Amino acid sequence: MTPPEDIFPADKIPAIKRVMMPRDTNAVGTIFGGVILAEIDLAAATEAHRHHSGMVVTVSMDKIDFKAPVRVGDLVSFFTETLRIGRSSIKTKVSVWASRRFGGGTQDYVTEAEVTMVAVDENFQPIPVKEGGGSDAV
């Protein structure tokens, strides 16, 4: 993974924002990593749908290193960007930031991932990406 920028990307709009709740915690009281991974997956799909209006599925997610814990009450933002569009795949980068105390505190870099989504038909067979078929409002 590339090193994160030191500054919260306030000039960008996240694909997803979510306040973490007590139901999202693990046995040590921080947010369960699987919750963050699920939101990364949703954010990557949201970005992929900007380029393809049909179904997409996740085929890979690169190594994830959690740099900071996420706590109950943190407002977590998932920023996305498209890295590459292949014949049937869309590779996205998802950067995760936690704004402490319901968004009123400091912003801490949590993690990032590169996620590869593949466009599929109703039988889940790969199909070509329909560029321009998506919407920014997905």
N, C-alpha and C positions, 0 to 999 in steps of 0.2 A: 504494500500500500504506500501511496505517496504521503509524505508528512502533511498534517492539516495546516491550514492557515491559522494564525494566532487570533484572528479577529472573527467574531460571529458575523455571518454573511447577512447583515441587516438589510442590504439592498436587494436581496432575493426573496422570492415568495416560496415557502416550502410546499412540497406536494401534500404533506400531511402534518398536522399539529395535533398533539394529544396531551391532556393532563393525565399523569399517571395516578392511579387510584390504589387503595389498599388491596383490592382483589388481584393486582398485578405483581404482588411481592413474592419473593422466594423465602426459604427457611431462615435466611440471615437478615431479612427485613429490607433488602433493596429490591429493585424491580428485577423480576426474572428475565434472564437473557433471552429466553424464547419469546417473550412478549416483544422485545426490541427487534428480534429477527423477523417475527411475523409482520411488524410494521414496516421494516425494510422491504420485505417482499411486496407488500401492498403499494409502497411508494414507487418501487421499480415498475410494477405493473401500471401504475398511473402514468409514469413517464413513457412507458412503451406504448400506451394507448394514444399518446399524442401523435404517434407515427403509424399506428395500425388500429383500425376500428374493430377488427375481429378478435377472436380469443387468442390469448397468449398464456403460456405456462412457463414456470421457472425451470431452467435446466441446470443452472449452477450459480453459486454464490461463493465468492472467494473468501480467503481467510479473514476472520473477523477478530480483532483484538479490542477488547473493551478498555478504554483509557481512563474512564471515570465512571463511578457508580451513578445510577439513576435512582431517585428516591420518590416516595409518595409526595405528590404535590408539584413535582417538576413538570413544566410545560416542555414537551419534547418535540423538536422540529426535525423533519426529515427532508433534506434538500436533495434534489435530483438533477442530473444532467445526462444527456445522451452522449455516449462515447463513440459508438459505432453502430451502423445499421448494415447488416449483412443481407444475404438473400432471404433467409427466413428468421434471422435472429436480430435482436436489439440488445446491445450491451449498455447498461446504465451505471452510473456511480451514484450512490446514496450516502450523503454525509449526515451524521446525527449529532444534534446539539441539545443540551438540556439547559433550559432557563430555570434557575432555582426559584423555589417558593412561589409557585403558580405564575411564573413568568416575571416576577418583580425583582428577582435577584440577579446574580451573575450568570453568564452564559459559559457553559463548559462543553468542550468537544468530547463526545462520547465514543464514537467509532465511525467507520465508513466501510462500505462494501461495494464491490463491482458485481452486478447481477446480470446474468444473461437470460433473457426471455426469448421464447421461440413462438412464432405465429403458428397456430394449428387449426385444422378443420374440425368438423363435428366428430370425426373418428380419432382425433388427437394426433393426426399425421401432420408433419411440417408442411407449411405452404409459404409462398412468397409474401414478404411484408408488403402491404398495400400502402406505400408512402403517401403521406398527405391525407390518409383516410381517417385520421383521428381528430380529436378536438382538444384545445387547451382547457376546456371546461370539464374534462373527465374526472 
